[in-house]
Amino acid sequence: MTRFGLQASGLSVPGRLEEVSFELPMGCLAAVVGPNGAGKSTLLQALAGLLPHAGEVAWQGEPLSGIPALDRGRRLAWVPQELRAEFGFPVRDVIAMGRFAHGDDEHGVEAVLDRMDLRALQHRPLTRLSGGERQRVFLARALATEAPLQLWDEPLSQLDVRHQLEWLELAKSLATSGGAVLMSVHDLRVAHCMDQVLMLDRGRLAAAGTPEEVLTPERIHAVFGVRARMGETMILDLP
């Protein structure tokens, strides 16, 4: 029997998302794609329980509405697209905040600092980091939660090439070890490397399935207005 990680049935947010239904199993690395304003961030926030919504959302087979708050923090981690830094907390303290739902312990924080190449920055205030460094810190905080479900909104947008590749490898390892990762991405070539793809268009689910099923030249042209040629790599052109 398939063990589903994330399930949505008729998920709607007025004016932003309409009747979205899909299922992603544990062990799955998935991307949500779509033009600007298609509803990608709204979908991730609704799945995380951060937006009022109609329809049903379930985490690991259990309705979201029935999961206690602290259990939510142990089960799912969410990384927003807009990473504001209004307070100068040290990097290490920000990462340790990911352990709050576990009783505010710091289990695994040292390992995360090393794994995410943040040891040299651990005492630096968050307000003194570049955008890419700040993004790595918030992703590291999500990793520190040890949550089996991970929702990342545009996690690669401000990272350099090396850290993008490292985070993609990390996401794959989390899925391979039995977790479920859903991230929004703009680069369709990155989405083509995922296990599953959700494509949104004007707040509606245009398609869901494997990259080969979803990222067809016809659908890419209809949703994004560009031409796609498939080969060893995907080539995108203006019409």
NORJO-V644158 format. One line per field, one symbol per residue. ss: DSSP state (~ for helix, > for strand, _ for the rest). phi: phi as a letter, one per 40 degrees, with the letter a starting at -180 (. if undefined). burial: # if it has 24 or more other C-alpha atoms within 12 Angstrom, else .. A space follows every 10 residues. Layout:
ss=???
phi=???
burial=???
This chain:
ss=___>>>>>>> >>>___>>>> >>>>>__>>> >>>______~ ~~~~~~~___ ___>>>>>>_ _>>~~~__~~ ~~~~~>>>>_ _________> ~~~~~~~~~~ ~~______~~ ~~~~~___~~ ~___>~~~__ ~~~~~~~~~~ ~~~~____>> >>>_______ ~~~~~~~~~~ ~~~~~~___> >>>>___~~~ ~____>>>>> >__>>>>>>_ ~~~~__~~~~ ~~~~_>>>>> ___>>>>>_
phi=.ccccbbbbg cbbdgbabfc babbccgbbb bbbicdgchc ccccccccgc bcacgbbbbf gbddcccddc cccccabbbc ccbcbcbccc dccccccccd ccggcbcgcc ccdcccfbdc bcbccdcbbc cccccccccc cccccfccbb bbcfcbcbcc dccccccccc dcccccchcb bbbcbccccc dccccbbbbb afgbccaaic dcccccdccc cccbgbcbbc acbcbbbcc
burial=...####### ###..##### ########## #####..### ########## ..######## ...#...... .######### #.#......# ########## #....#.### .##..#.#.. ##...#..#. .######### ########## #######... ..##..##.# ##.##..### ########## ########## ########## ##.####.## ..##...#.. .........
